Amino acid sequence: MNVRFRSETGYNQANELSVGVFSTCPESVDSENHAFVQNVINVARWSEQYGCKGILVYSDNRLVDPWIVAQVILQNTRSLCPLVAVQPLYMHPYTVAKMVSSLGHMHGRRIYLNMVAGGFKNDLIALNDTTPHDRRYDRLREYTLIIKRLLADSCPLSYDGEFYKVVNLKLTPTLPADLFPGIFISGSSEAGLEACKATGATAIKYPKSSSEENAAGLNSQIDSGIRIGIIARESEEEAWSIAYERFPEDRRGQITHQVAMKVSDSSWHKQLSQLAEQSTTENNPYWLVPFQNYKTMCPYLVGSYKRVADELAKYIKVGYKTFILDIPPSEEELHHTAVVFGHAVSE
């Protein structure tokens, strides 16, 4: 995020950060037809306006194809990079590489890949995938390495692995080196971290509160990032008022969360659920109520600009270089988030 630092004359000073900030695209299940397309365009343009490096596009059985959404984003922005969620069950690794090289050829824009080992349990069942959790990461490692080799080398690729085999496979059009994709993989489990190390991917996790995070917990061999939501205003009272209004207690959502927890084998889901069971202390900006009520899938930081910026600064100091935000409900919310990041990186 090229943050507009606060100054006496307003938010008009841009600066390149040592961290990369990604927003998240709206989901197609939340609106219909043309309204969804316009929502995507709006959020993409806001994200670009406030300096986000890219925007995460979700992928699961409920949603429209993420590559089509990525095309909409590319056509309606100038520099924003789609971060496309890639599920190996949906397409062959050659198809992913072909999409990346084709979009790069057409738009001259870098694509990021969010490599997904699992997903919703019912999605996997519907696709007849019974592969155990850790083995899914073994498969994802092969999948990702094939994509990388196809994109990096103009020579035909032969690969004989446990899950995939290709013979003299050549990718055209070739991809310019400066458009080589950034790659993210969940780093919440040991299997995920091993996949990150093997592929050179950035490890993305759902963080604990900043007081519980420490540099010793990060692997120095890989880059690390977090998924986080932010609600920040000038005062604590205003920020929390907005937070409670946006995410009220929802008994039905709590039950849905509990059911999902019982059937999930996701490490991050279990870790967040365990954190949510701990009592929240006063004056703590780390907030898991939206997750408990099944409204979001990430923790939130809530409070004044200074309080939330202090928390972000601690995460940055620990070593997190990538931040993926929750879906922004408005342009105004990205403005407030940019202010917070401006304070955080100047500390």
Secondary structure, DSSP 4 states (H G I P E B T S, - for coil): --EEEEETTEEEEEE--SSEEEEEPPPGGGS-HHHHHHHHHHHHHHHHHTT-SEEEE--STTS--HHHHHHHHHHT-SSPEEEEEE-TTTS-HHHHHHHHHHHHHHH----EEEE-S---HHHHHHTT----HHHHHHHHHHHHHHHHHHHH-SS-EEEE-SS-EEEEE--SS---GGGPPEEEEE-SSHHHHHHHHHHTPEEEE----GGG--GGGS-TTS-EEEEEEEEEESSHHHHHHHHHHHS---HHHHHHHHHHHHH---HHHHHHHHHHHSPPPTT--EE-HHHHTTS-SS-EEEEEHHHHHHHHHHHHHHTEEEEEEPPPSSHHHHHHHHHHHHHHHH-
